[in-house]
Amino acid sequence: MSSLELTNISKRFGAVSVFQGLSLTIAAGEFVAFLGPSGCGKSTLLRIIAGLERADSGEIRLGDQRIDTLAPGARGVAMVFQHYALYPHMTVRENIAFGLRNGGAPKAEIAERVAEAARVLEIGPLLDKKPGTLSGGERQRVAIGRAIVKQPRLFLFDEPLANLDAALRTRTRLELAQLRRRVRATMIMVTHDQVEAMTLADRVVVMNQGEIQQVGTPMQIYDRPANTFVAGFVGSPRMTLAPVGLVPGDARFATVRLGDGSQVSTRVPRADLPSEGLLLGLRPECVRLGPPRPGEPTAQVEFIERLGDRTLVYVKLGDGTAVTAEDKGASQAQVGQTVGLRLAAAAAHLFGPDGRGHHAAGRAG
């Protein structure tokens, strides 16, 4: 296993700057997800690590070796592509062995490595079949097998589950998690699917417009988003961000006023907060429904989304601010109904006019 260190990576395509001075360190044996919307630069960064794109400046080190000056095949890296890239005229066995044969590995070694990869991925019965006879999930495992036999120091996965239907995606996600326990190597996965990132990764690198927005464990990213982009991108449905005013006073923690006049006493330290331009951030599970009560926000139900074990209720405050609340699966809420909102104020976040997040004291990810 080897650590990976990116230092001041910059990349342009013509007049378009993709990265400017991007740096990141990934520990040996870590599984890291690059998460972000389409066009944020995550796949380009993966291709730069693999050697399929060249950085304009900066260094990449894998362990104690600088690899950005090496050819792709000499970097100790194996990449699994979104579209599998299997040869249709070859059997599964031949597809997995292809890179080793091209590299001149002895036949006995090739046979041993292919057999071991088939055992790890549980595809032994498929070895003599052609890719055209396999399901999408099986083809993805063959593509992973072709990477495993190279015995790389670093695995790169580019949207590995994007072409699978929902049921297969869930099953293959489990298989990837199991694979990680069997194969001791550093792994990076590119995805725009937050469930994949939160489920599989030790740490998540959230990216937007070629910049790293936040690096942290899945729950650090969820519980303490660095800014409004991370708050809105991670979480389904997204965090409610409501304009609020800071209530004057000398209390240790901030109390804010919503647009309808109701007040929320947070656990966010007041000392570092700007005096204006604040947004209150609330996850849906921190907003519950109940009968209207004096001093608490009231809202009108706009839309109801029943998910079985829980119900998401989309409401609007009197000033038009949209809020997403969570109710029990057998919710009795009705569209058009006026409801009271019970806010878990201790879990509230505040964001300044620069987008930076301010979080409840002592709330850990």
WOUR-V822016 format. One record per backbone hydrogen bond with DSSP energy under -1.0 kcal/mol. NH is the residue of the N-H (numbers start at 1). CO is the residue of the C=O. If there is no record, write none. Layout:
BEGIN
nh=(NH:NH)
co=(CO:CO)
END
This chain:
BEGIN
nh=(4:5:6:7:9:10:11:13:16:18:19:22:24:26:30:32:33:34:35:36:40:45:46:47:48:49:50:51:52:53:56:57:59:61:62:63:65:67:68:70:74:75:78:80:84:85:90:92:93:95:96:97:101:102:103:104:105:110:111:112:113:114:115:116:117:118:119:120:121:123:126:127:129:133:134:139:140:141:142:143:144:145:146:147:148:149:151:153:154:155:156:157:158:159:162:164:169:170:171:172:173:174:175:176:177:178:179:180:182:183:185:186:187:188:189:190:191:197:198:199:200:201:202:203:204:205:206:207:208:210:211:213:214:216:221:222:223:224:228:231:232:233:234:239:240:242:244:245:247:254:256:257:258:261:264:266:270:273:279:280:281:282:286:287:288:290:296:299:300:301:302:303:305:307:309:311:312:313:314:315:316:317:320:323:325:326:327:331:336:337:339:340:341:342:344:345:347:348:349:350:351:352:355:357:358:361:363)
co=(26:61:24:59:22:57:19:16:13:11:11:9:6:4:27:187:203:189:205:191:37:41:42:43:44:45:46:47:47:47:10:10:7:5:65:3:62:60:60:67:71:72:154:156:81:83:87:129:127:91:92:93:97:98:99:101:100:106:107:108:109:110:111:112:113:114:115:116:117:118:123:124:126:130:131:135:136:137:138:139:140:141:142:143:144:145:148:76:76:186:78:188:80:190:159:161:165:166:167:168:169:170:171:172:173:174:175:176:178:179:183:153:30:155:32:157:34:193:194:195:196:197:31:31:216:33:214:35:211:40:208:206:206:204:217:218:219:220:355:227:228:229:230:231:282:280:278:257:255:268:264:245:262:258:256:254:252:270:351:242:349:240:283:284:342:340:293:339:316:337:314:314:312:310:307:327:305:325:303:323:300:321:317:315:313:287:311:328:301:334:299:290:297:288:286:343:344:345:281:358:279:356:352:226:350:267:360)
END
